[in-house]
Amino acid sequence: MRKMYVLILFAFCTLAACNTNSAMLYNNMIVEKETSLLPEISKVSGKLEMFSKEEKYDSVLVIANHMIDLIKGKVKEVSDVPEPGARGVAAFKKAYIEYFGFLESIYQGYKNVSLAKTDEERSAEWQKLAELGNTQQVAVKKLQTAQRRFADDNGFKVDVRGK
C-alpha cells in the first residue's frame, strides 16, 4: 500500500512539473512573438513621425499597412499554436491577442490619418490617435497582470519590468 502512495505521489509531481514546464514554454513562445515585433516597431516609428511631419501620407499609409499585416500575422501565429494543458492559458492567450489588437489599432490610426480627405478629418484622426496613445500604459499593465497570473497559476516566475 505504501508503494502505491509513493507511485501516486510521484505521478502527481511529474504531471505538475510537466504542466509548469509546458506553461513556461508557452509563455516564452508568446513573449517571443511580441518581442519579434520590437525591431520593426523601432524602425518604423521614426519614419512615421518624419513622413507625418512632411505630410507624405502615401508613405505613412504604406508603413501602416505593413505593420497591420505584420501584427495580424503574429496574431495568427499565436492563435494557431495549440494551448498546453495549463491553468489560465485561455485568459493569457486572450490578453496577448488583445494587446496585439491594441498595437494594430495604433497603426490603423496612422492609416486613418493618411486616408483622411480634409484637414478637419485628419485633425480628428490625429486626436483619436493621441487618445489611443494615452491608453498604452493601461494596455501594457493589463497584459502584465495576465502574464503574472498565468505564471503564478502554473508555478513559474516572469520578469515583466521591462515591458
N, C-alpha and C positions, 0 to 999 in steps of 0.2 A: 504494500500500500504506500509506503514511504517513497518508493521508486516512482510510483505513479504521480505523486505530488511533485516530485522533482522534475519529472518529464513535462508535466503540465506547466510548471513554473518556467522551465527552460523554453518551451514553445511560446509561451506568452511574452517572455523577454525578447526572444528572437523576433517575433512578429512586431513588437513595439519598436525595436531598433530598426527593423526594415522600413516601417512606416515613417519613422523620423528621417531616415536616410532618403527615402523616395520624396518626402515632402521638401527636404532641404535641396535636393537636386532639382526638383520642380521650381522652387523659389529661385534658385540660381539661374535656371534656364530662362525664366520670365524676366528676371532682372537683366540678363544679358541682352534680351530683345530690346529692352528700354535703353540700356547704355549704348547699344549699337547705333542708336539714332543720334546720340550726342555729337559726334564729329560733324555730321551733316547739318544738324541744327546750328552748331557754331559757325560752320562755313557759310550758311545762307543768311544768318542774322545780319551781318554787316552789309551784305548785298541788298537785302530787303530795305534796310534803312537808307542806303545810298540811292537805290533806284526810286524809292518813295520820295526822297527829297528832290531828286531830279525830275520827278513826275514821269518816269519811264514805266508806266503802268503795264505795258505789254511784258516787260521783263519781270515785274512783280507777279503777274499772272502765271508766267512760266514757272517761276520758283515755287509759288503757292501750290500749283497743280502737282509739281514734282514731290513736294513734301506731303501733300494729302495722299498721293499714291503710295509713297514710302510708308507712311503711318498705317494706311489701310492694309498694306502687305504684312506689317508686324501684327496687326490685329488678327489677320487670317492665320498667321503662323501660331499665335497664342491659342486661337480658337481650335486649331487642328491638332494640337498636342493632347494626347489622352491624359486625363486627370489621374493622379495617383490616388490610392485609397487612403487619403489623409483627411483629417478633420479640418473643416473650414475651407477646403480647396475651392469650392464653387464661389464663395464670397471673395476669396483672394483673387481668383481669376477675373471675376466681375469688376473688382476695384481696379485692376490693371487695365482692363478693356475700357472702363470709364475714363481712366487717366489718359489713355491713348486718344479717346474721343475728345478730351479737353485739348490735347495738343493739336489734333486735327482741326478743332474749331478755331484755333488761333490762325492757322493757315487759310482756313475758309474765310476768316475775317479779312485777311490780306487779299484774297481772291475777290471778295465783295467790294473792297476798296478799288481794286483795279478795274472792275466791271461797272462801277458807278458811271452814270451818264452825265450827271451835272455836279457842279461844285457842292451844292447842298446835299445831294445824295452821298457824295464822297466824304463830306464832313460828318454826316450822320454815321457812316460806316467806320470812320476813324474813331468816333466817340464809342461805338459799340466795342471796337477792338480794344480801346483803352480800358473800358469797364471789364472786359474779359481778362485783360492782363492783371487787373486788381484782384481777381479771384484765384490767381495762380497758387498763392500760398495755401489757400483752402484746399485746392485740388491735391497738392503735394501732401499736405497733412492727412487728408483722408486716405491717400494711398499708403502712407507710412503707418497709419493706425491699422489698416487691414493687413499689412505685411507683418507688423509686430504680433497681431492677434494670431495670424496663421503660424508664425514661428512658435509662439507660446503654446498654442494648441497642440503642436507637434513636437515639442521638446528640443528646439534648436534656437540659436540666437542669431539675430541680424543686427547690422550696424546701419541705421538709416540717417545718421547725422549728416552725411554728405549730400543728401538729396535736396 
